Amino acid sequence: MQPLLDAIAALTPPTDAVRIFHGRGGLYPGCEQWTLDAYPPVLLLTSFEPASDDELAVIGAALEARWAQIAPGEPLNWVYQYRFEARAETRLMAGSVPDPHVIGEDGARFRVHLLRGLNHGFFLDMAEGRRWVRAQMAARPGQRMLNLFAYSCAFSVVALQGGAGQVVNVDMAGGALSIGQKNHQLNGLGAGASFMPHDIFASWGKIKRSGPYDLVILDPPSYQKGSFVAEKDYARLVRRLPDLLVPGGQALLCLNSPKLGADFLHGLMAENAPAMQFVERLANPPAFADVAPERALKVLVYRAPG
């Protein structure tokens, strides 16, 4: 685990939420199981394989030593999560976690929850996608955006900060949308967003009535038993895009599956929305560099004709 320890030894006091070490990218042989993230004021160590008490003790000692150097007198707060299949075991290893726990990115603020569940309310690898959305809205204020599989509505927050006129957030998880509403309040966004706690596939009528949209975001889970499986369900989203977009409108297609590459999305678009044109693939944050980019997060931009 020496590369992880080296990353800890080079750690600087984080301000925004960021990934510090990305062993999952395969660039550090022998460290593929490990990631280390900063959700200030908490560090989160994640392992995708069982870790021994001795390993955790070594990592904990390294964190304590570095923290004493860069933040003397400040408590070290760190959490360990072991992820396996669709479950997780989480432990507070030192210090405490704020409640509520609010982190920042590019001046925006978001609630996170590190001690419960697989996901924490905010996906660090989507940072460039959020920056792109903010820039698109700033380039032409007043646009309408549809945010499908909105989760905790980070895309909505940055879109409104950029100058969007209206954002429709849809997700079947009412709890996630409730956090999304709190995220809007945290950022002083009292108007411009609506929240629909509905099954997207059963709500196309309502979704379409709120359109058409200048930007549609598709950010589904790659696999969620009983609700969405990318291989069979993503096509059902893509074929709706032409009816949801204004002429010249854009779609942001997101997919985080190690089994499905960008060609999977390009193929779906060619078959189900052939008139739409590919514009670009957004780069992932440098901290998420991967020896096999097609295994990592894919974020593609397509544009409607007109």
Buried (B, 14 or more C-beta within 10 A) or exposed (E): BEBBBEBBEEBEEBEBBBBBBBBBBBEBEEBBBBBBBBBBBBBBBBBBEEBEEEBBEBBBEBBEEBBEEEEEEEEBBBBBBBBEEEEBEBEBBBBEBBEEBBBBBEEBBBBBBBBEEEBBBBBBBBBBBBBBBBEBBBEEEEBBBBBBBBBBBBBBBBBBBBBBBBBBBBBBBEEBBBBBBBBBEBBEBEEBBEBBBBEBEEBBEEBBEBBBBBBBBBBBBBBBEEBBBBEEBBBBBBBBBBEBBBEEBBBBBBBBBEEBBBEBBBEBBEEBBEEBEBEEBBEBBEBBBBEEBBBBBBBBBBBBEE
